[in-house]
Amino acid sequence: MKFFKIIDRYIIGKFLGTFSFTILLIVMIAVIFDLTEKVDDIFEKDIPISELVMDYYLNFIPHFANLFTPLFVFIAAVFFTSRMANRTEIVAILSSGVSFNRLLRPYILSACLIAFVSFMLNSFVIPRANASRLKFEYKYLKYNWKRNYNNLHRQISPGTFIYLDTYTKSTQTGYRFTIEKLKDRKMVYKLSSDYLKWDSVGQKWTLENYVLREFKGKKETIKVGSKIDTTFNFKPADFDIADDDVEMMNIFELNGFIDREQAKGSEFIDYYILEKNRRLANPVANIILTLIAVAMASRKVRGGIGMHIGIGIGISFSYVMFMQISSVFATEGGLNPAIAAWIPNATFLILALILLRRAPK
């Protein structure tokens, strides 16, 4: 029993140590490349060093590290397991009576620990960090911190659609506004105006230069006016949603947001569901890729560590490519987003089981 505990401590220590070193090294490289890319903006806009470090890089690092954690875990597991196999340590452990399944235990425990930390970061820590990071980017790098939105389309309820050519968050005003209501795929109501403004005191909308068209069968009624105050079942917050806003929501906020958007019949709901399932699937990928790494690297081969690292990098890029392809099919091809987020994990789990059956026993 004591012998097993020594093996556990040895493997867990090697795994977590190699993983920490790998992620630190790659993050440092990423920061250097990112800083090199932004150096012109830093000097041109005279960005304060304190804001650059505290608001951007201290929030960029956990975002980047957690995004690629499964790949860092995979490379770390491949590297130190291959070294153990090259030194014949794996053979010695198996020859002592320890089964391969028992050898997997400290790997799985380490991967589960990393997966849990990754899930907590994804769900609660990184969304808050993203808020500060994105605020910095909009302020200094993206040139649109006022968040002006163009060509906005929203479905605010089943059969009811709104459109704005331009919307400005700071003034809560919009231009070229249209709301349409459909029934049995036929238009029954259409209201258009040149100008739209939110009255926060009266909790209503003011429209200028409007045209109201109502349809009853083949009969059409048209009303034209210069100004009208009215209420709709939407508020400024319904316009103030950008793709990166979901990155700033913790898991509970994201769940509530998805429920509200589903009730409205939002056309962007697939993207939001995909984001939610990514946060769940990404931590699980740590465990699956660890199983692949151990099964692949535990056998001593002629190419040694170099061969294993090369194959490992190839599998890593395959996983990333597969993940991107499934995301495109979810958002553009009609594939269920919940299924799309888990397809890479399911596929690589099958690969892991095949490799584990062929691993040295």
The 8 nearest C-alpha neighbors of each residue, nearest first, counted from 0:
[[1, 3, 2, 4, 5, 6, 7, 97],
 [0, 2, 4, 3, 5, 6, 7, 8],
 [3, 1, 5, 0, 4, 6, 7, 97],
 [2, 4, 6, 0, 5, 1, 7, 97],
 [5, 3, 7, 1, 6, 2, 8, 0],
 [4, 6, 2, 8, 3, 7, 9, 1],
 [7, 5, 9, 3, 4, 8, 10, 2],
 [8, 6, 4, 105, 10, 9, 5, 11],
 [7, 9, 5, 11, 6, 10, 12, 4],
 [8, 10, 6, 12, 7, 11, 5, 13],
 [9, 11, 13, 7, 12, 8, 14, 6],
 [12, 10, 14, 8, 13, 9, 105, 7],
 [11, 13, 9, 10, 15, 14, 16, 8],
 [14, 12, 10, 16, 11, 15, 17, 9],
 [15, 13, 11, 17, 16, 12, 10, 18],
 [14, 16, 18, 12, 17, 13, 19, 11],
 [17, 15, 13, 19, 18, 14, 12, 20],
 [16, 18, 20, 14, 75, 19, 15, 13],
 [19, 17, 15, 75, 21, 16, 20, 72],
 [20, 18, 16, 22, 21, 17, 15, 23],
 [19, 21, 17, 23, 18, 22, 24, 16],
 [22, 20, 18, 24, 23, 19, 17, 25],
 [21, 23, 25, 19, 24, 20, 26, 18],
 [24, 22, 20, 26, 21, 25, 19, 27],
 [23, 25, 21, 27, 22, 26, 20, 28],
 [26, 24, 28, 22, 27, 23, 29, 21],
 [25, 27, 29, 23, 28, 24, 22, 30],
 [26, 28, 30, 24, 25, 29, 23, 31],
 [27, 29, 25, 31, 26, 30, 32, 24],
 [30, 28, 26, 32, 27, 31, 33, 25],
 [31, 29, 33, 27, 28, 32, 34, 26],
 [30, 32, 34, 28, 29, 33, 35, 27],
 [33, 31, 35, 29, 34, 30, 36, 28],
 [34, 32, 30, 36, 35, 31, 29, 37],
 [33, 35, 31, 37, 36, 32, 38, 30],
 [36, 34, 32, 38, 33, 37, 31, 39],
 [35, 37, 33, 34, 38, 32, 39, 40],
 [38, 36, 34, 40, 35, 39, 41, 33],
 [37, 39, 41, 35, 40, 34, 36, 42],
 [40, 38, 41, 42, 37, 43, 36, 35],
 [41, 39, 43, 37, 42, 38, 44, 140],
 [40, 42, 38, 46, 39, 45, 44, 43],
 [43, 41, 45, 39, 40, 44, 38, 46],
 [44, 42, 40, 45, 41, 39, 46, 38],
 [45, 43, 46, 42, 41, 40, 139, 39],
 [44, 46, 42, 43, 41, 47, 40, 48],
 [45, 47, 41, 44, 48, 42, 51, 50],
 [48, 46, 49, 50, 45, 51, 41, 52],
 [47, 49, 51, 50, 52, 46, 53, 41],
 [48, 50, 52, 47, 51, 53, 54, 46],
 [51, 49, 54, 53, 47, 52, 48, 55],
 [50, 52, 48, 55, 49, 54, 53, 47],
 [51, 53, 56, 49, 50, 55, 54, 57],
 [54, 52, 50, 57, 49, 55, 51, 56],
 [55, 53, 50, 131, 51, 52, 132, 57],
 [54, 56, 132, 51, 58, 52, 57, 59],
 [55, 57, 59, 52, 58, 60, 53, 51],
 [56, 58, 53, 59, 55, 60, 52, 54],
 [57, 59, 128, 56, 55, 60, 132, 61],
 [60, 58, 56, 62, 57, 55, 61, 63],
 [59, 61, 63, 62, 58, 57, 64, 56],
 [62, 60, 64, 63, 59, 65, 58, 125],
 [63, 61, 59, 60, 65, 64, 125, 66],
 [62, 64, 66, 60, 61, 65, 59, 67],
 [65, 63, 61, 66, 67, 62, 68, 60],
 [64, 66, 68, 67, 62, 63, 61, 117],
 [65, 67, 63, 64, 68, 62, 69, 281],
 [68, 66, 65, 70, 69, 64, 71, 63],
 [67, 69, 65, 71, 70, 66, 64, 72],
 [70, 68, 285, 72, 71, 67, 284, 73],
 [69, 71, 73, 72, 68, 67, 315, 74],
 [70, 72, 68, 74, 73, 69, 75, 22],
 [73, 71, 69, 75, 70, 74, 18, 68],
 [72, 74, 70, 76, 71, 75, 288, 289],
 [73, 75, 77, 71, 76, 72, 78, 70],
 [76, 74, 18, 72, 78, 17, 73, 77],
 [77, 75, 73, 78, 74, 79, 292, 80],
 [78, 76, 292, 74, 80, 75, 296, 81],
 [77, 79, 75, 81, 76, 80, 74, 82],
 [78, 80, 82, 81, 76, 77, 83, 75],
 [81, 79, 83, 82, 77, 78, 296, 76],
 [82, 80, 296, 84, 78, 83, 79, 304],
 [81, 83, 79, 85, 80, 84, 86, 304],
 [82, 84, 80, 88, 86, 81, 85, 89],
 [85, 83, 87, 81, 89, 299, 297, 86],
 [86, 84, 82, 87, 83, 299, 81, 303],
 [85, 87, 83, 84, 88, 82, 89, 81],
 [88, 86, 84, 90, 85, 89, 83, 91],
 [87, 89, 91, 83, 86, 90, 84, 92],
 [90, 88, 92, 84, 91, 87, 83, 93],
 [89, 91, 93, 87, 88, 92, 94, 84],
 [92, 90, 88, 94, 89, 93, 95, 87],
 [93, 91, 89, 95, 94, 90, 97, 88],
 [92, 94, 97, 90, 95, 91, 96, 98],
 [93, 95, 91, 96, 92, 90, 97, 89],
 [96, 94, 92, 93, 97, 91, 90, 98],
 [95, 97, 94, 93, 98, 92, 91, 99],
 [96, 98, 93, 95, 92, 101, 99, 102],
 [99, 97, 101, 100, 93, 96, 102, 360],
 [98, 100, 102, 101, 360, 103, 97, 93],
 [99, 101, 103, 102, 98, 104, 97, 360],
 [102, 100, 98, 103, 99, 104, 97, 105],
 [101, 103, 99, 100, 104, 98, 97, 105],
 [102, 104, 100, 106, 101, 105, 107, 99],
 [103, 105, 107, 106, 101, 102, 108, 100],
 [106, 104, 108, 7, 107, 11, 103, 109],
 [107, 105, 109, 103, 104, 108, 110, 11],
 [106, 108, 110, 104, 109, 105, 111, 103],
 [109, 107, 105, 111, 106, 110, 104, 112],
 [110, 108, 112, 106, 107, 111, 11, 105],
 [109, 111, 107, 113, 286, 112, 108, 285],
 [112, 110, 114, 108, 109, 113, 107, 115],
 [111, 113, 109, 115, 114, 110, 108, 116],
 [112, 114, 110, 116, 111, 115, 117, 109],
 [115, 113, 282, 111, 117, 112, 116, 285],
 [116, 114, 118, 112, 117, 113, 111, 119],
 [117, 115, 113, 119, 118, 114, 120, 112],
 [118, 116, 114, 120, 115, 119, 282, 121],
 [117, 119, 121, 115, 120, 116, 282, 122],
 [120, 118, 122, 116, 121, 117, 123, 115],
 [119, 121, 124, 117, 118, 125, 122, 123],
 [122, 120, 118, 119, 125, 278, 123, 117],
 [121, 123, 250, 119, 249, 120, 118, 124],
 [122, 124, 249, 120, 119, 121, 126, 125],
 [125, 123, 120, 127, 126, 128, 121, 122],
 [124, 126, 128, 127, 120, 121, 129, 123],
 [127, 125, 247, 129, 248, 128, 246, 249],
 [128, 126, 130, 129, 125, 124, 247, 131],
 [127, 129, 125, 58, 130, 126, 131, 132],
 [128, 130, 132, 126, 127, 131, 247, 133],
 [129, 131, 127, 247, 133, 128, 132, 134],
 [132, 130, 134, 128, 129, 133, 54, 135],
 [131, 133, 55, 129, 135, 134, 130, 58],
 [134, 132, 136, 135, 130, 131, 129, 137],
 [135, 133, 131, 137, 136, 132, 130, 138],
 [134, 136, 138, 132, 133, 137, 139, 131],
 [137, 135, 140, 133, 138, 139, 134, 141],
 [138, 136, 144, 141, 134, 135, 139, 143],
 [137, 139, 135, 144, 136, 134, 140, 142],
 [138, 140, 136, 137, 135, 141, 142, 44],
 [141, 139, 136, 142, 137, 138, 40, 135],
 [142, 140, 137, 143, 136, 139, 138, 144],
 [141, 143, 140, 137, 144, 139, 138, 136],
 [144, 142, 145, 146, 141, 137, 147, 138],
 [143, 145, 137, 138, 146, 142, 141, 134],
 [146, 144, 143, 147, 169, 168, 167, 137],
 [147, 145, 144, 143, 168, 148, 167, 169],
 [146, 148, 167, 166, 145, 168, 149, 143],
 [147, 149, 166, 165, 146, 167, 151, 150],
 [148, 150, 165, 164, 151, 166, 147, 163],
 [151, 149, 164, 163, 165, 152, 148, 162],
 [150, 152, 163, 162, 149, 164, 153, 148],
 [151, 153, 162, 161, 150, 163, 154, 160],
 [154, 152, 161, 160, 155, 162, 151, 265],
 [153, 155, 160, 265, 156, 159, 264, 263],
 [156, 154, 263, 153, 159, 160, 233, 265],
 [155, 157, 263, 159, 154, 264, 158, 262],
 [158, 156, 264, 159, 263, 154, 155, 262],
 [157, 159, 181, 180, 156, 160, 182, 154],
 [160, 158, 180, 156, 157, 179, 154, 155],
 [159, 161, 154, 179, 178, 153, 155, 180],
 [162, 160, 178, 153, 177, 152, 179, 154],
 [161, 163, 152, 177, 151, 176, 178, 153],
 [164, 162, 176, 151, 165, 175, 150, 174],
 [163, 165, 150, 175, 149, 174, 151, 162],
 [166, 164, 149, 174, 163, 173, 148, 150],
 [165, 167, 173, 148, 147, 172, 149, 168],
 [168, 166, 147, 172, 171, 169, 170, 173],
 [167, 169, 171, 170, 146, 147, 166, 239],
 [168, 170, 167, 171, 145, 146, 172, 147],
 [171, 169, 172, 168, 167, 196, 197, 166],
 [172, 170, 168, 167, 169, 197, 196, 235],
 [173, 171, 196, 170, 195, 167, 166, 197],
 [172, 174, 166, 195, 165, 194, 167, 196],
 [173, 175, 194, 165, 193, 176, 164, 195],
 [176, 174, 193, 164, 163, 192, 194, 177],
 [175, 177, 163, 192, 191, 174, 162, 193],
 [178, 176, 191, 162, 161, 190, 179, 192],
 [179, 177, 161, 190, 160, 189, 162, 191],
 [178, 180, 189, 160, 188, 159, 161, 177],
 [181, 179, 159, 188, 158, 187, 186, 160],
 [182, 180, 186, 158, 185, 184, 187, 159],
 [181, 183, 184, 185, 186, 187, 158, 180],
 [182, 184, 185, 181, 186, 158, 187, 180],
 [185, 183, 182, 181, 186, 158, 187, 180],
 [186, 184, 181, 182, 183, 187, 180, 214],
 [185, 187, 181, 188, 180, 182, 184, 214],
 [186, 188, 214, 213, 181, 180, 185, 182],
 [189, 187, 213, 180, 179, 186, 212, 214],
 [188, 190, 179, 212, 178, 211, 213, 180],
 [189, 191, 211, 178, 177, 210, 212, 179],
 [190, 192, 177, 210, 209, 176, 211, 178],
 [193, 191, 209, 176, 208, 194, 175, 207],
 [192, 194, 175, 174, 208, 207, 176, 209],
 [193, 195, 174, 207, 192, 206, 173, 175],
 [194, 196, 206, 173, 172, 205, 174, 176],
 [197, 195, 172, 205, 204, 171, 173, 198],
 [196, 198, 204, 171, 199, 203, 205, 172],
 [199, 197, 203, 202, 200, 201, 204, 196],
 [198, 200, 202, 201, 197, 203, 204, 171],
 [201, 199, 202, 198, 203, 197, 204, 205],
 [200, 202, 203, 198, 199, 204, 197, 228],
 [203, 201, 199, 198, 200, 204, 197, 230],
 [204, 202, 230, 198, 201, 229, 197, 228],
 [205, 203, 197, 229, 228, 196, 198, 230],
 [204, 206, 228, 196, 195, 227, 197, 229],
 [207, 205, 195, 227, 226, 194, 192, 228],
 [206, 208, 226, 194, 225, 209, 192, 193],
 [209, 207, 225, 192, 193, 224, 226, 206],
 [208, 210, 192, 191, 224, 207, 223, 225],
 [209, 211, 223, 191, 190, 222, 192, 212],
 [212, 210, 190, 222, 221, 189, 223, 191],
 [211, 213, 221, 189, 220, 188, 190, 222],
 [214, 212, 188, 220, 219, 187, 189, 221],
 [213, 215, 219, 187, 218, 216, 188, 220],
 [216, 214, 218, 217, 219, 187, 213, 220],
 [215, 217, 218, 214, 219, 187, 185, 213],
 [216, 218, 215, 219, 214, 220, 187, 213],
 [217, 219, 215, 216, 214, 220, 213, 221],
 [220, 218, 214, 213, 215, 217, 221, 212],
 [219, 221, 213, 212, 214, 222, 218, 211],
 [222, 220, 212, 211, 219, 213, 223, 210],
 [221, 223, 211, 210, 212, 220, 224, 209],
 [224, 222, 210, 209, 211, 221, 225, 208],
 [225, 223, 209, 226, 208, 210, 222, 227],
 [224, 226, 208, 207, 209, 227, 223, 206],
 [227, 225, 207, 206, 224, 208, 209, 228],
 [226, 228, 206, 205, 229, 207, 225, 224],
 [229, 227, 205, 204, 206, 203, 226, 230],
 [230, 228, 204, 203, 227, 205, 231, 206],
 [229, 231, 203, 204, 232, 228, 202, 233],
 [232, 230, 233, 229, 203, 234, 204, 178],
 [231, 233, 230, 234, 155, 156, 237, 159],
 [234, 232, 231, 237, 155, 235, 236, 230],
 [233, 235, 236, 237, 232, 231, 238, 197],
 [236, 234, 237, 238, 239, 171, 233, 197],
 [235, 237, 239, 238, 234, 240, 233, 168],
 [236, 238, 235, 239, 234, 233, 240, 153],
 [239, 237, 236, 235, 240, 151, 166, 234],
 [238, 240, 236, 237, 235, 241, 168, 148],
 [239, 241, 238, 244, 237, 242, 236, 243],
 [240, 242, 244, 243, 239, 245, 238, 148],
 [243, 241, 244, 245, 240, 246, 270, 271],
 [242, 244, 246, 245, 241, 247, 240, 133],
 [245, 243, 246, 241, 247, 242, 240, 248],
 [244, 246, 247, 248, 243, 242, 253, 271],
 [245, 247, 244, 243, 126, 248, 129, 130],
 [246, 248, 126, 245, 130, 244, 129, 127],
 [249, 247, 245, 252, 126, 253, 246, 250],
 [250, 248, 123, 122, 252, 251, 126, 253],
 [249, 251, 122, 253, 252, 254, 248, 123],
 [252, 250, 254, 253, 249, 255, 248, 122],
 [253, 251, 255, 249, 248, 254, 250, 256],
 [252, 254, 256, 250, 251, 255, 248, 249],
 [255, 253, 251, 257, 256, 252, 250, 258],
 [256, 254, 258, 252, 257, 253, 251, 259],
 [255, 257, 253, 259, 258, 254, 252, 260],
 [256, 258, 260, 254, 259, 255, 261, 253],
 [259, 257, 255, 261, 256, 260, 262, 254],
 [260, 258, 262, 256, 257, 261, 255, 263],
 [259, 261, 263, 257, 265, 262, 258, 264],
 [262, 260, 264, 258, 263, 259, 257, 265],
 [261, 263, 259, 260, 264, 258, 156, 265],
 [264, 262, 156, 155, 260, 261, 265, 157],
 [263, 265, 261, 262, 157, 156, 154, 260],
 [266, 264, 154, 260, 267, 263, 268, 261],
 [265, 267, 268, 264, 154, 153, 269, 260],
 [268, 266, 265, 269, 270, 271, 260, 330],
 [267, 269, 271, 270, 265, 266, 272, 260],
 [270, 268, 272, 271, 267, 336, 273, 330],
 [269, 271, 273, 268, 272, 267, 330, 274],
 [272, 270, 274, 268, 273, 269, 275, 257],
 [273, 271, 275, 269, 274, 270, 336, 268],
 [272, 274, 336, 270, 276, 271, 275, 337],
 [275, 273, 277, 271, 272, 276, 270, 278],
 [276, 274, 272, 278, 273, 277, 271, 279],
 [277, 275, 279, 273, 278, 274, 340, 337],
 [276, 278, 280, 274, 279, 275, 340, 281],
 [277, 279, 276, 275, 281, 280, 121, 274],
 [278, 280, 276, 277, 281, 282, 118, 275],
 [279, 281, 277, 283, 282, 278, 276, 341],
 [280, 282, 284, 283, 278, 279, 277, 69],
 [283, 281, 114, 284, 285, 280, 117, 118],
 [284, 282, 280, 285, 281, 286, 114, 287],
 [283, 285, 287, 281, 282, 286, 69, 288],
 [286, 284, 69, 283, 288, 282, 287, 110],
 [285, 287, 289, 110, 284, 283, 288, 111],
 [288, 286, 284, 290, 289, 285, 348, 291],
 [287, 289, 291, 290, 285, 73, 286, 284],
 [290, 288, 292, 286, 287, 291, 73, 285],
 [289, 291, 287, 293, 288, 292, 351, 294],
 [292, 290, 351, 288, 294, 289, 293, 295],
 [291, 293, 77, 289, 295, 290, 294, 76],
 [294, 292, 296, 290, 295, 297, 291, 289],
 [293, 295, 355, 358, 291, 354, 292, 297],
 [294, 296, 292, 293, 297, 291, 354, 298],
 [297, 295, 81, 293, 298, 77, 80, 292],
 [298, 296, 84, 293, 294, 295, 80, 81],
 [299, 297, 296, 84, 300, 359, 295, 358],
 [298, 300, 84, 85, 297, 303, 301, 296],
 [301, 299, 303, 302, 298, 306, 85, 307],
 [300, 302, 303, 299, 306, 304, 85, 305],
 [303, 301, 306, 300, 305, 304, 307, 299],
 [304, 302, 300, 301, 305, 306, 85, 307],
 [303, 305, 307, 81, 306, 308, 82, 302],
 [306, 304, 308, 307, 303, 302, 309, 310],
 [305, 307, 302, 309, 304, 308, 303, 310],
 [308, 306, 304, 310, 309, 305, 311, 296],
 [307, 309, 311, 305, 310, 306, 304, 312],
 [310, 308, 306, 312, 311, 307, 305, 313],
 [309, 311, 313, 307, 312, 308, 306, 314],
 [312, 310, 308, 314, 313, 309, 307, 315],
 [311, 313, 315, 309, 314, 310, 308, 316],
 [314, 312, 310, 316, 311, 315, 317, 309],
 [313, 315, 317, 311, 312, 316, 318, 310],
 [316, 314, 312, 318, 317, 313, 70, 311],
 [315, 317, 319, 313, 318, 314, 320, 312],
 [318, 316, 314, 320, 315, 319, 321, 313],
 [317, 319, 321, 315, 316, 320, 322, 314],
 [320, 318, 322, 316, 321, 317, 323, 315],
 [321, 319, 317, 323, 322, 318, 316, 324],
 [322, 320, 318, 324, 319, 323, 317, 343],
 [321, 323, 319, 325, 320, 324, 343, 318],
 [324, 322, 326, 320, 321, 325, 319, 327],
 [325, 323, 321, 327, 326, 322, 320, 328],
 [324, 326, 328, 339, 322, 327, 323, 321],
 [327, 325, 329, 323, 324, 328, 322, 339],
 [326, 328, 324, 330, 329, 325, 331, 323],
 [327, 329, 332, 325, 331, 326, 334, 330],
 [330, 328, 334, 336, 326, 327, 333, 332],
 [331, 329, 327, 328, 270, 269, 332, 326],
 [332, 330, 328, 327, 329, 333, 334, 326],
 [333, 331, 328, 334, 329, 330, 327, 335],
 [332, 334, 329, 331, 328, 335, 330, 336],
 [335, 333, 329, 328, 332, 336, 339, 330],
 [334, 336, 338, 337, 329, 339, 333, 269],
 [337, 335, 329, 339, 273, 338, 269, 334],
 [336, 338, 340, 339, 335, 276, 273, 272],
 [339, 337, 341, 335, 336, 340, 342, 334],
 [338, 340, 336, 325, 342, 341, 337, 329],
 [339, 341, 337, 338, 277, 276, 342, 273],
 [340, 342, 344, 338, 339, 343, 280, 345],
 [341, 343, 345, 339, 344, 340, 346, 338],
 [344, 342, 346, 345, 341, 322, 321, 347],
 [345, 343, 347, 341, 342, 346, 348, 284],
 [344, 346, 342, 348, 343, 347, 341, 349],
 [347, 345, 343, 349, 348, 344, 342, 350],
 [346, 348, 350, 344, 349, 345, 351, 343],
 [347, 349, 351, 345, 350, 346, 287, 344],
 [350, 348, 352, 347, 346, 351, 353, 345],
 [351, 349, 347, 353, 348, 352, 354, 346],
 [350, 352, 291, 348, 354, 349, 353, 290],
 [351, 353, 355, 349, 354, 350, 348, 356],
 [354, 352, 350, 356, 351, 355, 349, 357],
 [353, 355, 357, 351, 356, 352, 294, 358],
 [356, 354, 358, 352, 294, 357, 353, 351],
 [357, 355, 353, 354, 358, 352, 294, 359],
 [356, 358, 354, 355, 359, 353, 294, 360],
 [357, 359, 355, 294, 356, 354, 360, 298],
 [360, 358, 298, 357, 297, 99, 294, 355],
 [359, 99, 358, 98, 93, 357, 100, 90]]
